[in-house]
Amino acid sequence: MGKKKIEIPYSIPGDKYTVYKFGKRKIFFKWDPTHLEERSASPLCAKFGECGGCSGQHLSYPIQFGLKSDPILKELQNSKLENIQITPASSQYSYRNRMDFAVFPNRVIGLRMAGNFRRIIPLENCPIQSDWANEEMKALPKILEYFPDLEYDRKKETGFLKYITLRKSVFTDDSMSIFTFTEDFKASPLLEEVAEKVKEISLAKNVVFCFNRRKGEVSASGEALAIRGNSFLEEEIWGRKFKIPFDGFFQPNPKEFLQILEFIRSNLIPSKVLVDLFCGSGFFSLLFGESFSHILGIDIVPSSVAAGEETLLSKFPDKKIEFFAFDLFHKKGMAKMSSAELPWQDSVLIADPPRSGLSPELCSFLNENPVRQLFYVSCNPENLLRDTKLLEEGYEMSKFQLCDPFPQTPHLEAIALFLPKNR
């Protein structure tokens, strides 16, 4: 194969394969195993290997964690950083508080096939989601039985229902089921009848219908209608309550994420301003805002920003609260950041970007406006380490912690504390 690298799903170090290349205009690969190392665990999910949701159930958790964390730790060794903490997950199943299931014709509810976005693996339960969500999954097919052809057919462009999203609070008993329909379902005479049947069958405290364009493959997004309860989910962390909009982000495994929060709490130095980048509905601002007189939050999702600002104004009525909705990856967003006349040197900044990490432009801005402390939270530690090199002009990494809110998957969560140079 020369220098060509290919990914063979569910393989582990020591496995050997014979790889075949075929195709002319488009190149494909097939492989046959010639030697397989012994697998150390039996998957709990009967669809493991077909469904693309998990990739590690065939391995015992200590082996999983080692395979995930070792490359990160090796990279950190090159930095000569001494203050490094690593913490495996305390629970390997039933941890995830949100799952998005696609709906296909013939009453199919499930997750995308591994390596094939166009095919769905039907599921009756999912071992990594909450027990409540698995009970709700048992009820969902009954709704489709009452309404034949309610499922959206992506080939024929008929039907309406595209996704079902299940969200469950971890530290309260709140729950939510979100049904994503095509936008034309809003005007359908069937809507009211479907809503009544869903309220009869669903176990969720909050039930939301949302509507977006037919060919849009986005779940839990668009115009929303709460047919029972609220269009938000309530969660509680350290005695603080959060209102999470139906389309808003929240940590998928809050129990394990507490380690990240403890890292911030134990290292935080109170200052004038808290800057909360990629703030969502104000998660970090609400938990740590008490130590600041001015809180600035920025996120791209308007509903999350509005919910965060409302919560923060209610909790901290005597503080200056500013929450804005704009894109930190767009040059217009960076222009707005630059126009914010903040005492950056007296600010603490918490950034929790998406998997792609920080942009080079944002790193340059932070280098030019060094804050007192920069906490970088990342669900992609590889990109955090990449961005560390972009931040070297103005900062040096002081501490690092790695934890695992995502067992059975290749993902990890990390946080690093950066301090400004020459101060």
ZIFENCOR-V719431 format. One line per field, one symbol per residue. burial: # if it has 16 or more other C-alpha atoms within 10 Angstrom, else .. A space follows every 10 residues. Layout:
burial: ???
This chain:
burial: .......... ##........ .......... .......... ..#...#### ########## #..##..##. .##....... .......##. .######### #####.#### ####.....# ########## .###.##..# ..##....## ####....## ########## ...####### ###.##.... ...##..##. .######### ##.#....## ##.#####.# #####.#... ########## .######.## #.##...#.# ########## #########. ########## ########## ##...#.... ########.. ..##..#... .#.####### ###...##.. .##.###.## ########## ##.##.##.# #.#####.## ########## ########## ...
